Amino acid sequence: MEKPRNIVGPVVRELREKQGLTQAALVAKLNLAGWDVSRDIVARIEGQIRWIADFEVVKLAEGLGLDAPDLIRQAVAKGQKRPQSLPELIRKPPK
């Protein structure tokens, strides 16, 4: 298998399925939110085949009802392969 191109794909799939959404239904939500995306693109993101821009992470998170940092934190917590510097970027500040 090739090196994953994103870390959030499996979490996007998991959250989408938990919400009872098909890829087509998620795409419809994302289109209404202003992101012109297709079901094929969502499938490639979920399969970690497609690289994701920062604004796309934000739109995916919003479409799934959470914010981008939470989506990334969930991906890191699930142990998705990631760049070594990513945990430092998303570490929650101490309370």
C-alpha positions as CSV (number, residue, x, y, z in Angstrom):
1,M,0.0,0.0,0.0
2,E,1.2,3.5,-0.8
3,K,1.9,6.0,1.9
4,P,-1.4,7.6,3.1
5,R,-2.0,11.1,1.7
6,N,-4.1,12.3,4.6
7,I,-4.7,11.3,8.2
8,V,-8.4,12.1,8.5
9,G,-9.9,9.9,5.9
10,P,-10.7,6.9,8.1
11,V,-12.2,9.2,10.8
12,V,-14.3,10.9,8.2
13,R,-15.6,7.5,7.1
14,E,-16.3,6.4,10.7
15,L,-18.1,9.6,11.6
16,R,-20.1,9.6,8.4
17,E,-21.3,6.1,9.0
18,K,-22.1,6.7,12.6
19,Q,-24.4,9.5,11.5
20,G,-26.1,7.2,9.0
21,L,-24.9,9.3,6.0
22,T,-23.9,7.9,2.6
23,Q,-21.0,9.4,0.8
24,A,-23.6,11.1,-1.5
25,A,-25.5,12.6,1.5
26,L,-22.3,14.0,2.9
27,V,-21.4,15.4,-0.5
28,A,-24.8,17.1,-0.6
29,K,-24.2,18.7,2.8
30,L,-20.7,19.8,1.7
31,N,-22.0,21.3,-1.6
32,L,-24.7,23.2,0.3
33,A,-21.9,24.5,2.6
34,G,-20.1,25.9,-0.4
35,W,-17.5,23.2,-1.3
36,D,-18.0,21.9,-4.9
37,V,-16.9,18.3,-4.2
38,S,-17.9,15.0,-5.7
39,R,-18.6,11.6,-4.2
40,D,-15.5,10.2,-5.9
41,I,-13.4,12.9,-4.1
42,V,-14.9,12.0,-0.7
43,A,-14.2,8.3,-1.4
44,R,-10.6,9.0,-2.2
45,I,-10.2,11.1,0.9
46,E,-11.7,8.4,3.1
47,G,-9.4,5.9,1.4
48,Q,-6.4,8.1,2.2
49,I,-5.6,8.3,-1.5
50,R,-6.2,12.0,-1.9
51,W,-4.3,14.8,-0.3
52,I,-6.5,17.4,1.5
53,A,-6.1,21.1,1.6
54,D,-6.6,22.9,4.9
55,F,-9.9,24.5,3.9
56,E,-11.1,21.0,2.9
57,V,-10.4,19.7,6.4
58,V,-12.4,22.6,7.8
59,K,-15.4,21.9,5.4
60,L,-15.3,18.1,6.1
61,A,-15.3,18.8,9.9
62,E,-18.2,21.2,9.6
63,G,-20.2,18.8,7.4
64,L,-19.7,16.2,10.1
65,G,-20.7,18.6,12.9
66,L,-17.4,19.2,14.6
67,D,-14.5,21.6,14.2
68,A,-11.2,20.9,12.3
69,P,-9.0,20.6,15.3
70,D,-11.3,17.9,16.8
71,L,-11.3,16.0,13.5
72,I,-7.5,16.1,13.4
73,R,-7.2,15.1,17.1
74,Q,-9.5,12.1,16.5
75,A,-7.3,11.0,13.6
76,V,-4.1,11.3,15.7
77,A,-5.8,9.5,18.7
78,K,-6.7,6.7,16.3
79,G,-3.0,6.3,15.5
80,Q,-3.3,7.4,11.8
81,K,0.1,7.8,10.1
82,R,1.1,11.4,10.3
83,P,4.0,13.8,9.8
84,Q,6.1,13.8,13.0
85,S,5.4,17.5,13.7
86,L,1.6,17.2,13.6
87,P,1.1,16.3,17.3
88,E,2.9,19.5,18.2
89,L,0.6,21.5,16.0
90,I,-2.6,20.2,17.4
91,R,-1.8,19.7,21.1
92,K,-4.4,21.2,23.3
93,P,-3.1,24.1,25.4
94,P,-3.0,23.4,29.1
95,K,-6.1,24.5,31.1
